[in-house]
Amino acid sequence: MNKIATKLQISRQALYQSHFHNINELLNVLHFYIDQDIKKSIKKIISNNTYNSSEFVVQLSQKIVPMLYEKRLFLYILYCKEADPSWISFIEKQYSSILEPILRQKQIHKNIQISTSMQSKVIIHQFLGIISAWMSTDSPECPESFAPKFEYLLRHSII
């Protein structure tokens, strides 16, 4: 809370008294604040893409990585040692409904019989894991130098 209040240039007490009744209200607003433009951009990328996964990853690295970097101070709060467990649930709810229809339509992993729900969760968690590792450092790399690493990590399993 102190970091958020400092970032907003108000006291912690003012943050609670004037705007939010509890930390969960604040975190919920923070989730939507961080995600609103990103979600719009991802939907646009998907609508302009016939699900060419390579092009999709490039678009994510070129458009979404810089947006995440702009919100890095807030993301650091969500990903730091006192991480917000509701952030992952929030992102799953926001993006499962976007990914599952695409995965159902394309049937990318039909031979392995992995449910679209599980596929979308794996994609979301892989994405979050990469972003978490990037954002939880004291000084995240700039988007230009991180983007190729992001693309590589998203396309390849480390194992």
ABEGO torsion letter per residue (X at the ends): XAAAAAAAGBBAAAAAAAABABAAAAAAAAAAAAAAAAAAAAAAAAAABAGBAAAAAAAAAAAAAAAAAAAAAAAAAAABAABBAAAAAAAAAAAAAAAAAAAAAAGAAAAAGBBAAAAAAAAAAAAAAAAAAAAABABBBBAAAAAAAAAAAAABBAX
